């Protein structure tokens, strides 16, 4: 598949996952690990795409809430740009993770622009509602915002994917080794930060021992992720059952 074709597909993918037509799968589609599956298919390199996508996903583990509807970062844009560029240039996953974060921040500005434009369609829908024009309301609510979103979201991903290899390669060749090493260090720290944010979001003092227990169980017994998930689920169910039993007896 040519770079031009992949650039088009990546632009369409980013536009589609950010459409949010309904909320059944939208939250899952815009996650880096989900996007990595499609990128892996486009490039025929599923293993490396998933490794990079998983690394980016760890950064955004704590970005789970949108207070007041405000998006703190855009993991979809970060993944749609960083993963293809990393696969094209043979970039180390740690550097790709560090590269992804600034694009996630830039995605917020794009989303704010989209919201500003969409305010026009809200007033348009009000006028259609006064006329009892249901088709006009649907166009203002879905079609026009989708087209505006395409104009905002497709170009940056297309350009970054199509020209990214040449630009990033020149950039990496021009920077000194110590700075490249700094990118690797940042890429290693950012996933840890994602875990820390997750603990802050869902962590309760009485549950922290379970987190520590799970970490050291995996570390010292060398069990795989699936086994850890099964044991963790069983422990969670037992804990909830005992807690509910104590509450009923009280």
PyMOL commands that set and color helices and strands:
alter all, ss='L'
color gray80, all
select helices_A, chain A and resi 3-17+26-29+32-43+46-59+67-69+75-89+93-130+134-174+177-202+205-221+225-249
alter helices_A, ss='H'
color red, helices_A
deselect
rebuild
show_as cartoon
